Amino acid sequence: MSDELLRAKPEKYQVNRGIGKPVEFKGLKSQYLFIFCGGLLAVFVVFIVLFMAGVNQWLCIGFIVSASLLLVWQTFRLNAKYGTHGLMKAAARKRHPRFIISRKAIPRLFTYKKRKEERP
């Protein structure tokens, strides 16, 4: 048995070259996967609620199919438009103020106020 082990050829293992790259599945990258999965889960929950509420089965199926198609289309559209980190950058840009407003009187901006020294 030891002869078989010595004669065995070393196996070649593939090196993972995806280190540092974002997760990708079928073209969807990083946060868009979470948006897509969360959206599909939400659509499924809405289907269950509608079906349990007694809405017509075909109406439920039609709604779910159309909502799922809209979700897929919008997710891939956002992925193509913004890329991996672009959606977060766009959201941050909307939160960032365009101007910083100071409501102090103009003479107060140019005067320096000395701090009082603390007494023991």
Buried (B, 14 or more C-beta within 10 A) or exposed (E): EEEEEEEEEEEEEEEEEEEEEEEBEEEBBBBBBEBBEEBBEEBEEBBEEBBEEEEEEEEBEEBBEEBBEEBBEBBBEBBEEBBBEEBEEEEEEEEEEEEEEEEEEEEEEEEEEEEEEEEE
